Every structure is written in C-alpha cells, then in structure tokens.
Amino acid sequence: MSRLTVSDVAEKHLTRWLEGLVSGEIPAGALPPSVVDFYYFGYFEGRESRQDEIEALRQNSQQGEIDRLNHLVDVYWAEAHLTKDERRESILQRLDAGLQAADADTWDRIEAELYEALADRQLNNSIGADIASAVAQRRPHDGSTQARGERAA
C-alpha cells in the first residue's frame, strides 16, 4: 500500500498542532474533530497494544490513576465533539444512571458523608459565631507600650 500524502501547508499545520498538543499549549478540544479522531484512534490502538500492562497496573492498585486518565480522555472527547448543552446532558445522564445503580450501602455512605459535612459546617459556623462574639466584646486597643509587646519599664 502506498503512503497517503497531504499538502505542505497541511503538513505544517498538523505538525504544529501535534507539538502544541504535546506541550500542552493546545487542548485536544481546540483541534478540528477529524484531527481529534486520529488522536483518539492512536490512543485506543496504543491502549489495546498495552492491555497486559494496564491489567497489571490495575492489579497493583493503580486503578485511581487509570480512572483519572480515562476520565481525561472522556472529557477531551466531549469537548471536541459535543456542544455545551450536550455535555451538560451527558453529565446529567451519567449522574442519574449512577444514582439509579447505587445500592443501599452506597446510599448509606452518601447520607453519612452529607451529615458529616453538615455537622462540620454547623461546627464551623458555631466557631465563627463564637469568634465574632469574642471580637465584638473586645475592648479597643489602648496604645500602651505593654499592649505593643514591649516590656514596661
């Protein structure tokens, strides 16, 4: 099979875009959708070729990092292919599906975390109110040398 070619101008643009993508200057979502498709095709081909290593990472408790990277792929793909409203709808659908699939233990954990967060907030508000009350009751600074931290003679 013969190699496909593009114009010199297209070659320069593609090279510049690749360099910008690698350096982080250009986010994947800023590229034309057809170029992003090539990027993700390469990503998934590479991922498939490294599947054994990915499985080994999963078994070695690296799942959090794998999940983070997979999430980034999803985010970049959505930025490149979906409108803001479509991304919002996709997020809401995923959230709804996750809530529907949650079992009783998950709901108990969520409820406990919400109550803990509420208790922390109430505690912080209470402490804040106590500090505000103490500050309001403080007498004005008298300007003495003792008050400025110097030793009184």
C-alpha positions in Angstrom: 0.0 0.0 0.0 1.4 3.4 -0.9 1.6 6.2 1.6 -1.0 8.9 1.6 0.1 12.5 1.3 -1.1 15.9 2.3 -0.1 19.3 1.1 3.0 21.0 2.6 0.7 23.6 4.3 -1.4 20.8 5.8 1.7 19.0 7.0 3.0 22.2 8.7 -0.4 22.7 10.5 -0.6 19.1 11.6 3.0 19.2 12.9 2.4 22.5 14.7 -0.9 21.1 16.2 0.9 18.0 17.4 3.7 20.0 19.0 1.1 22.2 20.7 -0.9 19.2 21.9 2.2 17.5 23.3 3.5 20.7 25.0 0.0 21.5 26.5 -0.3 24.8 24.6 -3.3 23.4 22.6 -6.0 21.4 24.3 -7.4 18.5 22.3 -10.8 20.1 22.3 -9.4 23.1 20.3 -8.4 20.9 17.4 -10.7 20.1 14.4 -12.9 17.0 15.2 -11.3 14.9 12.4 -7.8 15.5 13.8 -9.0 14.7 17.4 -10.5 11.4 15.9 -7.0 10.5 14.7 -5.6 11.3 18.1 -8.0 9.1 19.9 -7.7 6.3 17.3 -4.0 6.3 18.1 -4.7 6.4 21.8 -7.1 3.4 21.7 -4.8 1.5 19.4 -1.9 2.1 21.8 -4.0 1.2 24.7 -5.1 -2.1 23.1 -1.4 -3.0 22.4 -0.6 -2.3 26.1 -3.6 -4.1 27.6 -1.5 -6.6 29.5 0.4 -3.8 31.2 -2.9 -2.0 32.0 -4.2 -5.1 33.7 -1.0 -5.4 35.7 -1.4 -1.8 36.8 -5.0 -2.5 37.9 -3.8 -5.4 40.0 -1.1 -3.3 41.6 -3.7 -0.8 43.0 -3.1 1.8 40.3 -6.8 1.9 39.5 -7.2 5.5 40.7 -4.7 6.8 38.2 -6.2 4.7 35.4 -9.6 6.0 36.2 -8.3 9.6 36.2 -6.6 9.2 32.8 -9.8 7.5 31.3 -11.8 10.4 32.6 -9.5 12.9 30.9 -10.0 11.0 27.6 -13.7 11.2 28.0 -13.5 15.0 28.9 -11.3 15.8 25.8 -13.5 13.8 23.5 -16.7 15.5 24.8 -15.0 18.9 24.4 -14.1 18.1 20.8 -17.4 16.6 19.8 -20.2 17.9 21.9 -21.8 21.3 22.5 -22.0 22.7 26.0 -25.7 21.6 26.2 -24.9 18.1 25.0 -22.0 17.8 27.5 -24.3 19.0 30.3 -27.0 16.5 29.3 -24.4 13.7 29.1 -23.2 14.5 32.6 -26.7 14.6 34.0 -27.5 11.2 32.3 -24.4 9.7 33.8 -25.2 11.1 37.3 -28.7 9.8 37.0 -27.6 6.4 35.9 -25.1 6.3 38.8 -27.8 7.3 41.3 -30.2 4.7 40.0 -27.5 1.9 40.2 -26.5 2.8 43.8 -27.2 0.2 46.3 -28.3 0.6 49.9 -24.7 0.6 51.2 -23.8 3.4 48.8 -26.8 5.5 49.8 -25.9 4.9 53.5 -22.3 6.1 52.8 -23.6 9.2 50.9 -26.0 10.0 53.7 -23.3 9.6 56.3 -21.0 11.9 54.3 -23.7 14.5 53.9 -24.5 14.5 57.6 -20.7 14.7 58.4 -20.3 17.7 56.0 -23.4 19.4 57.6 -22.0 18.8 61.1 -18.7 20.3 60.1 -20.4 23.3 58.5 -22.5 23.8 61.6 -19.4 23.5 63.8 -17.5 25.9 61.7 -20.4 28.4 61.7 -20.7 28.0 65.5 -16.9 28.6 65.9 -17.2 31.6 63.6 -20.0 33.0 65.7 -18.1 32.5 68.9 -15.0 34.3 67.4 -17.2 37.1 66.1 -18.8 37.4 69.5 -15.4 37.5 71.3 -14.1 40.1 68.8 -17.2 42.3 69.4 -16.7 42.2 73.1 -13.0 43.1 73.0 -12.0 46.5 74.3 -10.3 48.9 71.9 -6.5 48.8 71.8 -5.2 51.3 74.4 -1.9 52.0 72.7 0.3 51.4 75.7 3.8 50.0 75.3 2.7 46.8 77.1 0.0 46.3 74.5 2.5 46.7 71.7 4.5 43.8 73.1 7.3 45.9 74.6 8.4 45.5 78.1 7.0 48.0 80.6 9.8 49.8 82.5 
